[in-house]
Amino acid sequence: MIRCILICFLLAISIQTAKAQKPNFSYMDVFDLQYVSDPQISPDGQWVVYRRMGFDIMKDRSVGNLWMIKSDGSQHQKVTAREVNESSARWSPNGDRIAFSSSTDNGSEIYMYWVGSGKVAKLTQLPFSPSSLTWSSDGKSLAFSMNVPKASPISAKIPKKPKGAKWADAPRITDRVYHEADGRGYIKPGFNHIFVISAEGGAARQLTSGDYHHRGALSWSNDGAKIYFSANRVPDWEYRFRNSEIYAVTVENGEIAALTERDGPDYNPKVSPNGKYIAYLGYGDKFEAFQTRKLHIMNVDGSGKRMISGNLDRTISNMQWDSKSGGLYVSYDDKGNGKVGYISLDGKVSKLADNVGGTSLGRPYGGGSFTVSKNGTIAFTQSRPNYPAELGIVTAKNKTARKITALNQPLLGYRNLGKVEEVWYKSSFDGRDIQGWVVYPPNYDKNKKYPFMVENHGGPILNYGDRFSAEMQLYASAGYVVFYPNPRGSTSYGEEFGNLLLNNYPGQDYDDVMDGVDHCIKMGIAHEDQLFVTGGSAGGIMSAWMIGKNNRFEAAVVAKPVMNWISKTLVADNYFGYANTRYPGQPWENFEGYWKFSPISLVGNIETPTMVMVGMNDLRTPPSEAKQLYHALKLRKIETVLVEIPGASHGIASRPSNLITKIANTVAWFDKYRTDKENE
């Protein structure tokens, strides 16, 4: 008996030792992460095809191949033997084929996979990459959107250069409102148009025309005579950039008819299985900081319009009809957590699945997607704080979600991750309930004192949630307690909460963040002499604003901020989108208002040692914004460094090495000012 007790005691010690010896999540582990994207369930609910995403460590970029798995979790297999990027897999109406897009040496093309034989064929030879791939109801045709180039507005006659001469490159000439995009650079002149092609291959035929963009979701009428789409074909369309309408184009002759006409975005049309209705998303534009996207239906001729999601005060990001045309499955975020729900035609809302997301690996943003089979089986991207998107299944009979993939078990199952805890607290300004999350260092000891890091989210009209985040886990692995809140202005709490930033940003969202810091101090997990703050984009704005408002933080890292709304607004790629939704009027009409909310106006108060970080190719918050903060702090002789990341756009983390660079430099800067025993 004594021997048995001793053996059990030693075994328990060995198990605890083994657990303690698990390594923490590390920088190089980022390259081994994988996740599920764009799951598409077959019409009969038996199979799911999805894009399996990962990183190429040698080329420092994300890659994605198509995989298939039965909805019971068996027969997990790669769709093709090709080792190139594959995406946009779409089942044929009877489930015998999968159309998809794939890269080639000459760009992306449309391919076909035959489920029965496993054979693959290339259907197209396109000049540009296709998007919005959509089957006709009879399975005989495919529709897609593709760019059609347009000539420059000026064709100057330049003398021919001598043979062998090295003259300067030709100038870029544009007369467009929207002519560049962050992460993409200069946008060559041209417009997206809708094309159709036989499902057996052959020539693609252009349906739409005119100097307008025709892109986004496409939906065929049941008889195949029309395709429904969204576009902005109104007069002065470049300046009414938030507007879009639902249109129908006749497949035979390209005749286009508008079905909606209000000012605001109407998009993502979906024809009901019975062919009677069109569902679509949108709202009438009130020119506010935030408006929830609502679900609408109308008859296929455009009559009988009505909104059916009035009982759900959340933005709907996707929807799909049920097989009986009695309602639609929808996705939305609620209090930082992704959901799949169902809305009947009479407006009744039911929640069907939680934890949708996990496709944003860097930080814990929303996202993810779902699809539904004819028998009501739902396939969706499921995430928790301890793993990125896996494939989740919910059936009509078994409403408890099952996770049928484990792409990251070989990695994360053998890593010691930080525990994520949800916290709620009251706003000191108006008593609102504010939500946030705390990530504890692995092997957290409540009797020890840890440095405390605030990580502010971007947007600001976005949300963080209880999703996997490589960035938060790496900060926790470095020994920091990390706090990430959703202050007012965040999505997933309703339209009124999100719109509190109208003409008041930054405003009381600052108080919400600082109230969270004070709440964590009361909890005993934060300490006044070891506070740090960081954030990127809108999170960089908030971080700069915080250190301009108080000197409570030991150090700050301000990443890709807007420092001066006057200079930023007219330089950024989205310069046309701020007036009257963020602040009243244009900068020259409201100079004092734009300046009032510019963090650079507080730079004279800053005493906090500050690292300033920006991508050198950032077109959203240009490097000139970051330099304003850095130069001002240098002139004031405040401790500061400038980190400029070569080749990086606003999405610094789009390349895994840049994500690592961002986090490693942040940790190195904060470590200089740590006083806890672990850092001595």
C-alpha positions as CSV (number, residue, x, y, z in Angstrom):
1,M,0.0,0.0,0.0
2,I,2.8,2.4,0.9
3,R,4.6,1.5,-2.2
4,C,1.5,2.2,-4.3
5,I,1.1,5.6,-2.7
6,L,4.8,6.4,-3.3
7,I,4.6,5.4,-7.0
8,C,1.4,7.5,-7.5
9,F,3.1,10.5,-5.7
10,L,6.2,10.2,-7.9
11,L,4.0,9.8,-11.0
12,A,2.1,13.0,-10.1
13,I,5.4,14.9,-9.7
14,S,6.7,13.7,-13.0
15,I,3.5,14.8,-14.8
16,Q,3.7,18.2,-13.2
17,T,7.4,18.5,-14.2
18,A,6.5,17.5,-17.7
19,K,3.9,20.2,-17.9
20,A,6.3,22.8,-16.5
21,Q,8.9,21.8,-19.1
22,K,6.6,22.7,-22.0
23,P,8.2,25.6,-23.9
24,N,6.4,28.8,-24.2
25,F,5.1,30.0,-27.6
26,S,8.0,31.5,-29.4
27,Y,8.7,33.8,-32.4
28,M,9.6,31.0,-34.8
29,D,6.4,29.1,-33.9
30,V,4.6,31.8,-35.9
31,F,5.8,30.2,-39.1
32,D,4.3,26.9,-38.1
33,L,0.8,28.2,-37.5
34,Q,-2.0,27.0,-39.8
35,Y,-5.7,27.8,-40.0
36,V,-8.9,27.0,-41.8
37,S,-10.3,29.6,-44.2
38,D,-13.4,29.9,-46.4
39,P,-15.0,26.5,-45.6
40,Q,-17.6,25.4,-48.2
41,I,-19.9,22.5,-47.4
42,S,-21.2,20.3,-50.1
43,P,-25.0,20.5,-50.9
44,D,-25.6,17.2,-49.3
45,G,-23.6,18.1,-46.2
46,Q,-21.2,15.1,-46.5
47,W,-18.0,17.0,-47.4
48,V,-16.3,20.3,-46.6
49,V,-13.7,21.8,-48.9
50,Y,-11.6,24.6,-47.3
51,R,-8.5,26.6,-47.8
52,R,-5.7,25.5,-45.5
53,M,-3.5,28.5,-44.7
54,G,0.0,28.6,-43.5
55,F,3.3,30.4,-44.0
56,D,6.3,29.8,-46.3
57,I,9.3,30.4,-44.1
58,M,11.7,30.7,-47.1
59,K,9.5,33.2,-49.0
60,D,8.1,34.9,-45.9
61,R,4.5,34.9,-47.0
62,S,1.2,33.2,-46.5
63,V,0.2,30.3,-48.7
64,G,-3.0,28.4,-49.1
65,N,-4.0,25.0,-50.6
66,L,-7.4,23.4,-50.9
67,W,-8.2,20.4,-48.6
68,M,-11.3,18.2,-48.2
69,I,-12.7,16.5,-45.2
70,K,-16.0,14.6,-44.5
71,S,-18.3,16.4,-42.1
72,D,-17.8,13.5,-39.6
73,G,-14.1,14.3,-39.5
74,S,-12.9,11.4,-41.6
75,Q,-11.1,11.2,-44.9
76,H,-9.1,14.4,-44.5
77,Q,-7.2,14.9,-47.8
78,K,-5.6,17.4,-50.1
79,V,-7.7,18.2,-53.1
80,T,-4.9,18.4,-55.7
81,A,-1.3,17.5,-55.9
82,R,-0.4,21.1,-57.0
83,E,1.8,23.1,-54.6
84,V,0.6,26.6,-55.5
85,N,-2.0,29.0,-54.1
86,E,-5.5,27.8,-54.4
87,S,-8.6,29.6,-53.3
88,S,-12.3,30.4,-53.8
89,A,-13.5,26.8,-53.9
90,R,-17.2,26.6,-54.9
91,W,-19.4,23.4,-55.1
92,S,-21.5,22.8,-58.2
93,P,-25.2,22.7,-57.5
94,N,-25.4,18.9,-57.4
95,G,-22.0,18.5,-55.7
96,D,-20.2,16.6,-58.4
97,R,-17.6,19.3,-59.1
98,I,-15.6,22.1,-57.4
99,A,-14.6,25.2,-59.3
100,F,-11.7,27.1,-57.8
101,S,-9.1,29.8,-58.5
102,S,-5.4,29.0,-58.6
103,S,-2.2,30.8,-59.3
104,T,-0.1,30.0,-62.4
105,D,3.1,31.5,-63.9
106,N,0.9,33.9,-65.8
107,G,-1.6,34.9,-63.0
108,S,-4.7,33.3,-61.5
109,E,-7.0,31.0,-63.5
110,I,-10.2,29.1,-63.0
111,Y,-9.8,25.4,-62.5
112,M,-12.3,22.5,-62.1
113,Y,-12.1,19.4,-59.8
114,W,-14.3,16.4,-60.5
115,V,-15.2,14.8,-57.2
116,G,-15.8,11.3,-58.5
117,S,-12.6,10.9,-60.5
118,G,-10.3,13.4,-58.7
119,K,-9.2,14.8,-62.0
120,V,-8.3,18.5,-62.4
121,A,-8.4,20.8,-65.4
122,K,-7.7,24.5,-66.1
123,L,-10.7,26.1,-67.7
124,T,-9.5,29.6,-68.6
125,Q,-6.7,31.7,-70.0
126,L,-7.5,35.1,-68.5
127,P,-5.6,38.4,-68.7
128,F,-6.3,39.2,-65.0
129,S,-7.3,37.3,-61.9
130,P,-10.9,36.3,-61.5
131,S,-13.0,36.9,-58.3
132,S,-16.5,36.3,-57.1
133,L,-16.7,32.8,-58.7
134,T,-20.4,31.7,-58.8
135,W,-22.2,28.7,-60.3
136,S,-25.5,29.0,-62.3
137,S,-28.4,27.0,-60.9
138,D,-28.2,24.3,-63.6
139,G,-24.4,23.8,-63.2
140,K,-23.7,24.7,-66.8
141,S,-22.1,28.1,-66.4
142,L,-19.9,30.1,-64.1
143,A,-19.9,33.9,-63.5
144,F,-17.0,35.9,-62.2
145,S,-15.7,39.4,-61.9
146,M,-12.4,40.6,-63.6
147,N,-10.5,43.8,-64.2
148,V,-10.7,45.4,-67.7
149,P,-7.9,48.0,-68.2
150,K,-8.6,51.6,-69.3
151,A,-6.2,54.1,-70.9
152,S,-4.6,56.9,-69.1
153,P,-6.6,60.2,-69.2
154,I,-3.7,62.0,-71.0
155,S,-1.6,60.5,-73.8
156,A,1.3,62.9,-74.2
157,K,3.6,62.7,-77.3
158,I,7.1,62.0,-75.9
159,P,10.1,62.0,-78.2
160,K,11.4,58.5,-78.8
161,K,14.5,57.8,-76.7
162,P,17.8,56.9,-78.5
163,K,18.6,53.2,-78.7
164,G,20.3,52.1,-75.5
165,A,19.4,55.3,-73.6
166,K,18.4,55.0,-70.0
167,W,15.6,57.6,-69.5
168,A,13.4,58.0,-66.5
169,D,10.3,55.9,-66.2
170,A,7.1,57.4,-67.6
171,P,5.0,59.4,-65.1
172,R,1.8,58.0,-63.6
173,I,-1.1,60.1,-64.6
174,T,-4.6,59.9,-63.0
175,D,-7.8,61.8,-62.6
176,R,-9.5,59.4,-60.2
177,V,-10.6,60.0,-56.7
178,Y,-9.4,56.6,-55.6
179,H,-6.0,55.9,-57.2
180,E,-3.9,54.1,-54.6
181,A,-4.5,51.5,-51.9
182,D,-2.5,50.5,-48.9
183,G,-0.8,47.1,-49.5
184,R,-1.4,47.4,-53.2
185,G,0.1,50.7,-54.1
186,Y,-0.8,52.5,-57.3
187,I,-4.0,51.3,-58.9
188,K,-3.7,51.0,-62.6
189,P,-6.7,52.5,-64.5
190,G,-9.5,50.0,-65.2
191,F,-12.8,48.7,-64.0
192,N,-14.1,45.3,-62.8
193,H,-16.7,43.7,-65.0
194,I,-18.8,40.6,-64.8
195,F,-18.1,37.7,-67.2
196,V,-19.6,34.3,-67.8
197,I,-18.0,31.1,-69.0
198,S,-19.1,27.6,-69.7
199,A,-18.4,25.1,-66.9
200,E,-16.7,23.0,-69.5
201,G,-14.3,25.8,-70.4
202,G,-14.0,28.1,-73.4
203,A,-14.1,31.8,-74.1
204,A,-15.3,34.2,-71.3
205,R,-17.9,36.7,-72.3
206,Q,-18.2,40.1,-70.8
207,L,-21.7,41.1,-69.6
208,T,-21.3,44.6,-68.0
209,S,-20.0,47.8,-69.5
210,G,-19.4,51.4,-68.5
211,D,-16.8,53.1,-66.3
212,Y,-18.1,51.6,-63.1
213,H,-16.9,48.7,-60.9
214,H,-18.9,45.5,-60.8
215,R,-17.6,43.3,-58.1
216,G,-18.6,41.5,-54.9
217,A,-21.0,38.7,-54.5
218,L,-22.9,37.5,-57.6
219,S,-26.1,35.5,-57.6
220,W,-27.9,33.8,-60.6
221,S,-31.6,33.8,-61.1
222,N,-33.1,30.3,-60.9
223,D,-33.7,30.2,-64.7
224,G,-30.2,31.4,-65.4
225,A,-31.5,34.4,-67.3
226,K,-30.1,37.1,-65.0
227,I,-27.2,37.7,-62.6
228,Y,-27.7,39.9,-59.6
229,F,-24.8,42.0,-58.3
230,S,-24.0,45.2,-56.5
231,A,-22.3,48.3,-58.0
232,N,-22.2,52.0,-57.8
233,R,-23.5,53.1,-61.2
234,V,-25.0,56.4,-59.9
235,P,-24.0,59.9,-61.2
236,D,-21.0,61.3,-59.3
237,W,-20.3,57.8,-58.1
238,E,-16.7,58.5,-57.1
239,Y,-17.8,61.1,-54.5
240,R,-20.7,58.9,-53.3
241,F,-18.2,56.2,-52.4
242,R,-20.3,54.7,-49.6
243,N,-23.2,54.1,-52.0
244,S,-24.0,50.9,-53.9
245,E,-27.1,49.5,-55.4
246,I,-28.4,46.0,-56.3
247,Y,-28.7,45.5,-60.1
248,A,-29.7,42.7,-62.4
249,V,-27.9,42.0,-65.7
250,T,-29.6,40.0,-68.4
251,V,-27.1,37.2,-69.4
252,E,-28.2,37.1,-73.1
253,N,-27.8,40.8,-73.9
254,G,-26.1,42.6,-71.0
255,E,-29.1,44.8,-70.2
256,I,-28.8,46.3,-66.7
257,A,-31.6,47.3,-64.4
258,A,-31.4,48.8,-60.9
259,L,-33.4,47.2,-58.1
260,T,-32.5,49.6,-55.2
261,E,-32.1,53.3,-55.2
262,R,-31.5,54.6,-51.6
263,D,-28.4,56.5,-50.5
264,G,-26.1,54.0,-48.8
265,P,-24.6,50.6,-49.3
266,D,-26.8,47.8,-50.6
267,Y,-24.8,44.7,-51.6
268,N,-24.3,41.0,-51.4
269,P,-27.5,39.9,-53.2
270,K,-28.6,36.3,-52.7
271,V,-31.6,34.7,-54.6
272,S,-33.8,32.5,-52.6
273,P,-34.0,28.8,-53.5
274,N,-37.6,29.2,-54.6
275,G,-36.6,32.0,-56.9
276,K,-39.1,34.5,-55.4
277,Y,-36.8,36.8,-53.2
278,I,-33.5,38.5,-53.1
279,A,-31.8,39.0,-49.8
280,Y,-29.2,41.7,-49.4
281,L,-27.2,43.6,-46.8
282,G,-27.1,47.4,-46.3
283,Y,-28.4,50.5,-44.6
284,G,-29.7,54.0,-45.5
285,D,-26.7,56.2,-44.9
286,K,-27.1,58.7,-42.0
287,F,-23.4,59.8,-42.4
288,E,-22.4,58.7,-38.9
289,A,-19.3,57.1,-37.5
290,F,-20.9,53.6,-37.4
291,Q,-24.1,52.1,-38.7
292,T,-25.0,48.4,-38.4
293,R,-25.5,46.5,-41.6
294,K,-29.0,45.1,-41.8
295,L,-30.6,42.2,-43.6
296,H,-33.2,43.1,-46.2
297,I,-35.3,41.1,-48.6
298,M,-37.2,42.1,-51.8
299,N,-39.0,40.4,-54.6
300,V,-36.9,39.5,-57.6
301,D,-38.3,42.4,-59.5
302,G,-37.2,44.9,-56.8
303,S,-40.6,45.4,-55.2
304,G,-41.7,44.7,-51.6
305,K,-38.5,45.8,-49.9
306,R,-38.3,45.2,-46.2
307,M,-35.7,44.9,-43.4
308,I,-36.0,41.7,-41.4
309,S,-33.1,42.0,-38.9
310,G,-34.5,44.8,-36.8
311,N,-34.5,42.6,-33.7
312,L,-30.7,42.1,-34.0
313,D,-28.7,45.3,-33.1
314,R,-25.5,43.9,-34.6
315,T,-23.8,44.2,-38.0
316,I,-24.4,41.2,-40.2
317,S,-21.3,40.2,-42.2
318,N,-22.7,37.3,-44.3
319,M,-25.9,35.4,-45.0
320,Q,-27.2,32.3,-46.8
321,W,-30.7,31.2,-47.5
322,D,-32.1,28.0,-46.0
323,S,-33.2,25.3,-48.5
324,K,-36.9,26.1,-48.0
325,S,-36.6,29.9,-48.4
326,G,-38.1,30.4,-45.0
327,G,-35.2,32.5,-43.6
328,L,-31.4,33.1,-43.7
329,Y,-28.4,32.0,-41.8
330,V,-26.3,35.0,-40.8
331,S,-23.0,35.7,-39.1
332,Y,-22.3,38.6,-36.6
333,D,-20.2,39.5,-33.7
334,D,-21.6,39.9,-30.2
335,K,-19.5,41.2,-27.3
336,G,-16.3,40.2,-29.0
337,N,-17.4,36.8,-30.0
338,G,-18.4,35.6,-33.5
339,K,-21.8,33.9,-34.0
340,V,-23.8,32.1,-36.6
341,G,-27.5,32.8,-36.3
342,Y,-30.8,32.3,-38.2
343,I,-33.3,35.0,-39.0
344,S,-36.7,34.0,-40.2
345,L,-38.7,36.1,-42.7
346,D,-40.8,37.4,-39.8
347,G,-37.7,38.7,-38.0
348,K,-37.2,36.0,-35.3
349,V,-33.5,35.6,-34.4
350,S,-31.9,32.4,-33.2
351,K,-28.3,31.8,-32.3
352,L,-26.8,28.6,-33.7
353,A,-23.1,28.7,-33.1
354,D,-20.4,30.6,-31.1
355,N,-16.7,31.2,-31.5
356,V,-16.6,32.0,-35.2
357,G,-13.3,33.5,-36.2
358,G,-9.6,32.8,-35.9
359,T,-8.5,33.9,-39.4
360,S,-6.6,36.9,-38.1
361,L,-3.5,35.4,-36.5
362,G,-1.7,38.5,-35.3
363,R,-4.2,40.1,-33.1
364,P,-7.6,38.8,-31.8
365,Y,-9.9,40.5,-34.4
366,G,-13.1,39.1,-35.7
367,G,-13.5,37.4,-39.1
368,G,-14.1,33.9,-40.2
369,S,-16.9,32.5,-42.3
370,F,-19.5,29.8,-42.6
371,T,-21.6,27.9,-45.1
372,V,-24.7,25.7,-44.8
373,S,-25.8,22.5,-46.7
374,K,-29.3,21.8,-47.9
375,N,-30.0,19.7,-44.8
376,G,-28.9,22.5,-42.4
377,T,-25.4,21.3,-41.5
378,I,-23.2,24.4,-40.8
379,A,-19.5,24.4,-41.4
380,F,-17.6,27.4,-39.9
381,T,-14.2,28.6,-38.8
382,Q,-14.0,28.0,-35.1
383,S,-11.5,29.6,-32.8
384,R,-10.7,29.9,-29.1
385,P,-7.9,31.8,-27.3
386,N,-5.7,28.6,-27.5
387,Y,-6.0,27.9,-31.2
388,P,-6.6,29.7,-34.6
389,A,-9.4,28.8,-36.9
390,E,-10.3,25.1,-37.1
391,L,-13.2,23.6,-38.9
392,G,-16.4,23.4,-36.7
393,I,-19.6,21.5,-37.6
394,V,-23.1,22.0,-36.3
395,T,-25.9,19.8,-37.6
396,A,-29.7,20.3,-37.4
397,K,-30.0,17.3,-35.1
398,N,-26.9,17.9,-32.9
399,K,-26.7,21.6,-32.1
400,T,-23.5,21.3,-30.2
401,A,-20.5,22.4,-32.3
402,R,-17.9,19.7,-33.1
403,K,-14.3,20.7,-34.0
404,I,-13.3,18.2,-36.7
405,T,-9.8,19.4,-37.5
406,A,-6.7,19.9,-35.3
407,L,-4.3,21.6,-37.6
408,N,-2.3,23.2,-34.8
409,Q,-2.3,20.3,-32.2
410,P,1.2,19.2,-33.2
411,L,2.5,22.7,-32.3
412,L,0.2,24.3,-29.8
413,G,-0.5,21.0,-27.9
414,Y,3.2,21.2,-26.9
415,R,3.4,24.8,-26.0
416,N,2.7,26.5,-22.7
417,L,0.2,29.3,-23.6
418,G,-1.0,32.2,-21.5
419,K,-4.4,31.9,-20.0
420,V,-7.0,34.4,-21.4
421,E,-9.6,35.8,-19.0
422,E,-12.6,38.0,-19.7
423,V,-13.1,41.1,-17.5
424,W,-16.0,43.6,-17.2
425,Y,-15.9,47.0,-15.5
426,K,-17.8,50.3,-15.3
427,S,-17.0,53.4,-17.2
428,S,-16.2,56.3,-14.8
429,F,-17.8,58.7,-17.4
430,D,-21.3,57.3,-17.8
431,G,-21.4,54.0,-16.0
432,R,-21.5,51.9,-19.1
433,D,-20.3,48.3,-19.0
434,I,-17.0,47.9,-20.7
435,Q,-15.5,44.6,-21.7
436,G,-11.9,43.5,-22.0
437,W,-9.6,40.5,-21.8
438,V,-6.4,39.7,-19.8
439,V,-3.7,37.4,-20.9
440,Y,-1.5,36.0,-18.1
441,P,2.1,34.9,-18.6
442,P,2.5,31.1,-18.8
443,N,2.9,29.6,-15.3
444,Y,1.5,32.8,-13.8
445,D,2.1,33.2,-10.1
446,K,-0.4,35.5,-8.4
447,N,2.2,36.1,-5.6
448,K,4.6,37.6,-8.1
449,K,4.6,41.1,-9.6
450,Y,4.5,41.3,-13.4
451,P,4.7,44.2,-15.8
452,F,1.3,45.2,-17.2
453,M,0.8,46.0,-20.9
454,V,-2.2,47.7,-22.5
455,E,-2.7,46.7,-26.1
456,N,-5.2,49.0,-27.9
457,H,-7.1,47.7,-31.0
458,G,-7.2,49.4,-34.4
459,G,-10.2,50.6,-36.4
460,P,-11.4,52.2,-34.1
461,I,-14.7,50.7,-35.4
462,L,-13.6,47.1,-34.8
463,N,-13.4,44.7,-31.9
464,Y,-11.1,42.4,-30.1
465,G,-12.4,39.2,-28.6
466,D,-11.7,35.8,-27.1
467,R,-9.8,34.5,-30.2
468,F,-6.3,33.2,-30.7
469,S,-3.6,35.9,-31.0
470,A,0.0,35.2,-31.8
471,E,0.9,38.7,-30.7
472,M,-0.8,38.6,-27.3
473,Q,0.7,35.1,-26.6
474,L,4.2,36.3,-27.5
475,Y,3.9,39.3,-25.1
476,A,2.6,37.0,-22.4
477,S,5.6,34.6,-23.1
478,A,7.9,37.6,-22.5
479,G,6.5,37.9,-19.0
480,Y,3.8,40.6,-19.4
481,V,0.2,40.6,-18.2
482,V,-1.6,41.9,-21.3
483,F,-4.8,43.8,-21.2
484,Y,-6.9,44.4,-24.4
485,P,-10.2,46.2,-24.0
486,N,-13.1,47.1,-26.3
487,P,-13.8,50.8,-25.4
488,R,-16.8,52.7,-26.7
489,G,-16.7,52.8,-30.5
490,S,-15.9,49.1,-30.7
491,T,-18.3,47.0,-32.7
492,S,-20.3,44.0,-31.4
493,Y,-22.1,46.1,-28.8
494,G,-24.8,47.7,-31.0
495,E,-25.0,50.8,-33.2
496,E,-25.4,53.4,-30.4
497,F,-22.2,52.1,-28.6
498,G,-20.2,52.2,-31.8
499,N,-21.4,55.6,-32.9
500,L,-20.3,57.3,-29.6
501,L,-17.1,58.3,-31.4
502,L,-19.0,60.5,-33.9
503,N,-17.2,63.9,-33.6
504,N,-15.6,62.7,-30.4
505,Y,-12.5,60.6,-31.3
506,P,-10.5,60.2,-29.2
507,G,-12.9,61.1,-26.5
508,Q,-14.3,59.0,-23.7
509,D,-12.9,55.9,-25.2
510,Y,-9.7,57.1,-23.5
511,D,-11.5,57.1,-20.2
512,D,-12.8,53.6,-20.9
513,V,-9.2,52.3,-21.4
514,M,-7.8,54.0,-18.3
515,D,-10.8,52.7,-16.3
516,G,-9.7,49.2,-17.4
517,V,-6.2,49.9,-16.2
518,D,-7.5,51.0,-12.8
519,H,-9.8,48.0,-12.6
520,C,-6.8,45.7,-13.2
521,I,-4.9,47.5,-10.5
522,K,-7.7,46.8,-8.1
523,M,-7.7,43.1,-9.1
524,G,-4.0,43.0,-8.1
525,I,-2.7,42.1,-11.6
526,A,-1.4,45.5,-12.5
527,H,0.8,47.9,-10.6
528,E,1.2,51.6,-10.9
529,D,5.0,51.5,-11.3
530,Q,5.0,48.9,-14.1
531,L,2.5,50.1,-16.7
532,F,3.2,49.9,-20.4
533,V,1.0,50.8,-23.4
534,T,1.0,50.0,-27.1
535,G,-1.3,49.7,-30.1
536,G,-1.3,50.0,-33.9
537,S,-3.3,52.3,-36.3
538,A,-6.3,53.5,-34.2
539,G,-4.5,51.7,-31.4
540,G,-1.5,53.9,-32.1
541,I,-3.7,57.0,-32.0
542,M,-5.0,55.9,-28.6
543,S,-1.5,55.1,-27.3
544,A,-0.2,58.5,-28.3
545,W,-3.3,60.1,-26.8
546,M,-2.9,58.3,-23.5
547,I,0.7,59.3,-23.0
548,G,-0.3,62.9,-23.9
549,K,-3.0,62.9,-21.3
550,N,-1.0,61.3,-18.4
551,N,2.5,60.2,-17.4
552,R,1.5,56.9,-15.7
553,F,3.2,54.6,-18.2
554,E,6.8,53.5,-17.9
555,A,7.2,53.3,-21.7
556,A,5.1,53.3,-24.8
557,V,5.2,51.9,-28.4
558,V,3.1,53.9,-30.8
559,A,2.7,51.9,-34.0
560,K,1.5,53.4,-37.4
561,P,-0.4,56.2,-35.7
562,V,-2.4,59.2,-37.0
563,M,-0.8,62.2,-35.2
564,N,-2.3,65.0,-37.1
565,W,-5.8,64.6,-38.6
566,I,-5.3,67.6,-40.9
567,S,-2.2,66.3,-42.6
568,K,-3.3,62.6,-42.6
569,T,-6.7,63.2,-44.0
570,L,-5.5,64.6,-47.3
571,V,-2.5,62.3,-47.8
572,A,-3.8,58.8,-46.9
573,D,-5.1,56.4,-49.5
574,N,-8.6,56.7,-48.0
575,Y,-8.5,60.5,-47.8
576,F,-12.0,60.9,-49.2
577,G,-13.7,59.0,-46.4
578,Y,-13.4,61.1,-43.3
579,A,-15.4,64.3,-43.6
580,N,-18.8,64.3,-41.9
581,T,-18.5,60.8,-40.5
582,R,-15.4,61.2,-38.3
583,Y,-15.5,65.0,-37.9
584,P,-17.7,67.7,-39.4
585,G,-16.6,69.1,-42.8
586,Q,-13.2,68.9,-44.5
587,P,-10.0,69.9,-42.7
588,W,-9.9,73.4,-44.3
589,E,-13.5,73.9,-43.1
590,N,-13.0,72.7,-39.6
591,F,-9.3,73.3,-38.8
592,E,-9.8,73.7,-35.1
593,G,-12.0,70.6,-34.8
594,Y,-9.5,68.3,-36.6
595,W,-6.7,69.8,-34.5
596,K,-8.5,69.3,-31.3
597,F,-8.5,65.5,-31.7
598,S,-5.0,65.2,-33.1
599,P,-2.6,63.5,-30.7
600,I,0.2,65.9,-31.9
601,S,-1.7,68.7,-30.0
602,L,-0.7,67.0,-26.8
603,V,2.9,66.3,-27.6
604,G,4.1,69.0,-25.3
605,N,2.8,67.0,-22.3
606,I,4.6,63.7,-23.1
607,E,7.3,62.5,-20.7
608,T,6.9,58.8,-21.4
609,P,9.9,57.1,-23.2
610,T,8.3,56.2,-26.6
611,M,9.2,54.0,-29.5
612,V,7.5,55.0,-32.8
613,M,7.0,52.3,-35.4
614,V,5.7,52.4,-39.0
615,G,5.9,50.5,-42.3
616,M,7.8,52.5,-44.9
617,N,5.2,51.7,-47.5
618,D,2.2,52.6,-45.4
619,L,-0.4,54.5,-47.4
620,R,-3.1,54.4,-44.7
621,T,-1.2,56.2,-41.9
622,P,1.8,57.4,-43.8
623,P,5.3,57.4,-42.3
624,S,5.1,61.2,-42.2
625,E,2.6,60.8,-39.3
626,A,4.9,58.7,-37.2
627,K,7.8,61.0,-38.0
628,Q,5.8,64.0,-36.6
629,L,5.7,62.3,-33.2
630,Y,9.3,61.1,-33.3
631,H,10.7,64.5,-34.4
632,A,8.6,66.3,-31.8
633,L,9.9,64.1,-29.0
634,K,13.5,64.4,-30.3
635,L,13.2,68.2,-30.2
636,R,11.9,68.0,-26.7
637,K,14.7,65.6,-25.7
638,I,12.3,62.8,-24.6
639,E,13.7,59.3,-24.9
640,T,12.5,58.0,-28.2
641,V,13.5,55.7,-31.1
642,L,12.0,55.4,-34.6
643,V,11.5,51.9,-36.1
644,E,10.9,52.0,-39.8
645,I,10.1,48.6,-41.4
646,P,11.2,48.3,-45.0
647,G,8.6,47.2,-47.6
648,A,5.8,47.0,-45.0
649,S,2.4,48.6,-45.7
650,H,-0.2,49.4,-43.0
651,G,-0.7,45.7,-42.5
652,I,2.8,45.2,-41.0
653,A,1.9,41.6,-39.9
654,S,1.0,40.5,-43.4
655,R,4.5,39.1,-43.6
656,P,5.3,36.8,-40.7
657,S,8.9,38.2,-40.3
658,N,7.5,41.7,-39.9
659,L,5.0,40.5,-37.3
660,I,8.0,39.1,-35.4
661,T,10.0,42.3,-35.9
662,K,7.1,44.4,-34.5
663,I,6.7,42.2,-31.4
664,A,10.4,41.7,-30.7
665,N,11.1,45.5,-30.9
666,T,8.1,46.3,-28.7
667,V,9.3,43.8,-26.1
668,A,12.9,45.0,-26.3
669,W,11.8,48.6,-25.7
670,F,9.6,47.7,-22.7
671,D,12.2,45.5,-21.2
672,K,14.5,48.5,-20.8
673,Y,12.0,49.9,-18.3
674,R,11.0,46.8,-16.4
675,T,11.8,46.6,-12.8
676,D,10.3,43.3,-11.9
677,K,12.6,40.6,-10.5
678,E,12.3,38.4,-13.7
679,N,14.0,41.0,-15.7
680,E,16.9,41.7,-13.3
